[in-house]
């Protein structure tokens, strides 16, 4: 099922919703290759940009950003167009965080059962867990799942901001996802139970949902 139109529509909600479909393949790498390498290139670049030598902070930032770039278009396609993107062939631009799919394949939500479990598998098990396994720095699993949960909540808020009519379905789906797998127990109300470590970079601070910023 071609869902290119749904992916194109999702881009209108902001940069984290953008996944390029088709076009020139030059410069794009399979994300699985990047996961195997622990996104070491982006982590080193990010650490230098933040002026820190703590690679675990940069690893957290990269994983958080990637989680946002996965959840955002997935939520937009599911809630706004009733389709689930197939992210198996996902690619990353070699010098940055932009994402691309060679083709816009997907499935209709109407044909599926247990949607939260499916989306958890598509985003967390088939992508974020693989990235976590490839990281070359030691970082707590609870922190990474906390990042994934916070990215999900942020994506939901951004989507509802652009499409207020989707609030009921997005809220229901987000709550279900936050009770699934490794995301379960990561949030206490609007706050997460872990910290992304951003406060440790020069000039950094606690995020609004941080467990340490209460």
C-alpha positions in Angstrom: 0.0 0.0 0.0 1.5 3.3 -1.1 1.3 5.9 1.8 3.5 8.5 0.2 0.7 11.1 0.4 0.3 10.5 4.1 4.0 10.9 4.7 4.0 14.1 2.7 1.1 15.4 4.7 2.8 14.7 8.0 5.7 17.0 7.0 3.4 20.0 7.3 3.4 19.6 11.1 7.1 20.3 11.6 10.6 19.1 11.0 10.5 16.0 13.2 7.5 14.8 11.1 9.6 14.7 7.9 10.6 11.5 6.1 11.7 11.9 2.5 10.2 9.3 0.1 12.1 8.3 -3.0 14.4 10.7 -4.9 18.1 10.5 -5.3 19.6 7.8 -3.1 23.1 9.3 -3.0 24.4 9.9 0.5 21.7 7.9 2.3 22.7 5.0 4.6 20.5 2.2 5.9 19.7 3.0 9.5 20.5 -0.5 10.5 24.1 0.2 9.6 24.0 3.4 11.7 22.6 1.4 14.6 25.3 -1.2 14.4 27.8 1.6 14.6 25.9 3.2 17.5 25.5 6.4 15.5 29.1 7.1 16.7 29.6 9.8 14.1 26.6 11.8 15.2 27.4 11.3 18.8 30.9 12.7 18.4 29.6 15.6 16.4 26.9 16.4 18.9 29.3 16.2 21.9 31.6 18.7 20.1 28.7 21.0 19.3 27.6 21.0 23.0 31.1 21.5 24.2 31.2 18.4 26.3 33.5 15.3 26.5 30.7 13.2 28.1 29.7 11.1 25.1 26.7 9.6 27.0 25.1 13.0 27.0 25.4 13.3 23.3 24.2 9.7 22.9 21.1 10.6 24.9 20.5 13.6 22.7 20.9 11.7 19.5 18.6 8.8 20.7 16.0 11.3 21.9 16.1 13.2 18.5 15.8 10.0 16.6 12.9 8.8 18.7 11.1 12.0 17.9 11.8 11.6 14.2 10.2 8.1 14.3 7.2 8.7 16.6 6.2 12.0 14.9 5.4 10.7 11.3 4.1 7.4 12.6 1.6 9.1 14.9 0.6 11.6 12.1 0.1 8.8 9.6 -1.9 6.6 12.0 -4.1 9.3 13.5 -4.5 11.5 10.5 -4.6 9.1 7.6 -5.3 5.7 9.2 -2.2 4.1 7.8 1.0 2.6 9.5 4.3 3.3 7.7 6.6 0.5 7.0 10.0 1.6 8.3 11.9 -1.5 7.5 13.9 0.2 4.7 14.5 3.5 6.6 17.7 5.4 5.7 19.6 8.2 7.4 21.5 10.9 5.5 25.2 10.3 6.0 26.0 13.7 7.5 22.9 14.4 9.6 19.7 13.2 11.1 17.3 13.4 8.2 15.4 10.2 7.3 14.3 8.7 4.0 12.3 5.8 2.7 13.1 4.5 -0.8 9.3 3.8 -1.2 6.3 4.8 0.8 5.0 1.4 1.8 2.5 0.9 4.7 -0.7 -0.8 5.9 -4.2 0.3 6.7 -5.0 0.8 10.3 -8.4 -0.8 9.7 -6.8 -4.1 8.9 -4.9 -4.3 12.2 -5.5 -5.4 15.7 -3.5 -4.4 18.8 -2.4 -1.1 17.3 -0.3 0.1 20.3 1.7 -3.2 20.3 2.3 -2.9 16.6 3.5 0.7 16.8 5.7 -0.2 19.8 7.3 -3.0 17.7 7.7 -0.7 14.6 9.3 2.1 16.5 10.9 0.7 19.7 11.8 -2.9 19.0 12.8 -2.5 15.3 14.6 0.8 15.7 15.3 2.3 19.1 16.2 -1.0 20.8 18.7 -1.7 18.0 20.2 1.7 18.3 20.5 1.2 22.1 22.2 -2.2 21.5 24.8 -0.6 19.2 25.8 2.4 21.5 29.4 2.4 22.3 28.9 4.3 25.6 27.3 3.0 28.7 23.9 4.5 29.3 21.0 3.3 31.4 18.1 1.5 29.7 15.7 3.4 31.8 17.0 6.7 30.5 16.7 5.6 26.9 13.1 4.4 27.4 12.4 7.6 29.2 13.7 9.5 26.2 11.4 7.4 23.9 8.4 8.1 26.1 9.2 11.8 26.3 9.7 11.9 22.5 6.3 10.2 22.0 4.5 12.7 24.3 6.3 15.6 22.5 5.2 14.2 19.1 1.7 13.8 20.3 1.6 17.4 21.5 3.0 18.7 18.3 0.5 16.8 16.2 -2.5 17.9 18.2 -1.1 21.5 18.0 -1.4 21.2 14.2 -4.5 19.1 14.1 -6.7 19.8 17.2 -9.4 17.6 15.8 -7.1 14.6 16.3 -6.8 15.2 20.1 -9.1 12.3 21.2 -7.5 9.6 19.1 -3.9 10.8 19.6 -4.4 11.0 23.4 -5.9 7.5 23.6 -3.2 6.0 21.4 -0.4 7.8 23.3 -1.7 6.6 26.7 -1.9 3.1 25.4 1.7 3.2 24.1 2.9 4.6 27.5 1.6 1.4 29.1 3.4 -0.9 26.5 6.7 -2.7 26.9 9.7 -0.6 28.0 7.6 2.6 28.0 5.5 1.4 30.9 6.3 3.2 34.1 8.5 5.8 32.4 6.2 8.7 33.1 4.4 9.9 36.2 1.7 12.2 35.0 3.3 14.9 32.8 6.8 14.1 34.1 9.2 11.5 33.2 10.9 9.3 35.9 14.4 9.8 34.4 16.6 12.5 33.0 18.0 13.0 29.5 21.2 14.6 30.9 20.8 17.9 29.0 21.4 19.8 32.3 25.0 18.5 32.2 26.1 20.3 29.0 27.6 23.8 29.4 24.7 26.2 29.6 22.2 23.3 29.8 19.1 23.1 32.0 16.4 20.8 33.3 13.7 20.1 30.8 10.1 20.9 31.7 9.2 17.2 32.3 12.4 16.2 34.0 12.3 14.1 37.2 15.2 16.2 38.6 13.6 19.6 37.9 10.7 19.3 40.3 
